[in-house]
């Protein structure tokens, strides 16, 4: 069919626009790591030292350095209809 884009190219273009970030803990480095786990290069390992990452659960978030519990607050983006960002 003339003028019809290749379906594989369409799916590749659409998939490259999506990202989903999650918070992980690198135990060896004792730090948080925020990564796009949908990225094809994501392998579940810390970028700094290649140890396995542990996903942070919101109900039991703790500081990787001192072990204290963290409070988790969800921020909602501004809606375009409220007029507050004009």
C-alpha positions in Angstrom: 0.0 0.0 0.0 1.4 3.3 -1.0 1.8 5.9 1.8 1.1 3.5 4.7 3.8 3.7 7.4 5.4 0.4 8.5 3.6 -0.9 11.6 6.9 -1.9 13.3 8.2 1.6 13.1 4.9 3.0 14.5 5.1 0.7 17.5 8.8 1.6 18.1 8.0 5.3 18.0 5.1 4.9 20.4 6.9 2.7 22.9 9.9 5.1 23.0 7.7 7.9 24.3 6.6 6.0 27.4 8.6 6.0 30.7 7.7 4.7 34.1 10.0 5.6 36.9 10.2 3.8 40.2 12.3 4.4 43.3 14.9 1.7 44.2 17.6 1.3 46.9 21.1 0.4 46.1 22.1 -1.4 49.3 25.8 -1.3 48.7 25.9 2.4 47.9 23.3 3.1 50.5 21.4 5.5 48.3 18.1 5.9 46.4 18.1 5.4 42.6 15.2 6.7 40.5 15.1 4.7 37.2 12.8 4.1 34.2 12.1 0.4 34.5 10.5 0.3 31.1 13.8 1.4 29.5 15.3 -1.5 27.4 18.6 -1.0 29.2 17.1 -1.4 32.7 18.4 -4.7 34.2 17.5 -4.3 37.8 21.0 -3.5 38.8 22.6 -0.4 40.4 24.2 1.8 37.7 27.1 2.6 40.1 28.2 -0.9 41.2 25.9 -3.5 39.4 24.5 -4.9 42.6 20.8 -5.9 42.6 18.4 -3.1 43.3 15.5 -3.3 45.8 12.3 -1.5 44.9 11.1 0.9 47.6 7.6 0.1 48.9 5.7 3.2 50.0 4.3 1.5 53.1 7.8 0.8 54.5 10.1 3.4 53.0 13.3 3.8 55.1 16.4 5.9 54.6 19.1 3.6 53.1 21.8 5.4 55.2 20.3 5.7 58.7 17.3 3.3 58.6 14.8 5.8 59.8 11.3 5.6 58.4 10.4 8.2 55.7 7.1 9.9 55.3 5.7 9.6 51.8 3.6 12.4 50.3 2.0 12.2 46.9 2.1 15.4 45.0 -0.6 16.0 42.3 0.3 18.0 39.2 -1.5 21.3 38.7 -4.5 21.0 36.4 -4.7 23.3 33.5 -8.3 24.3 34.4 -7.7 25.8 37.8 -6.3 29.1 36.5 -3.6 29.2 39.2 -0.7 28.6 36.8 -1.5 31.4 34.4 
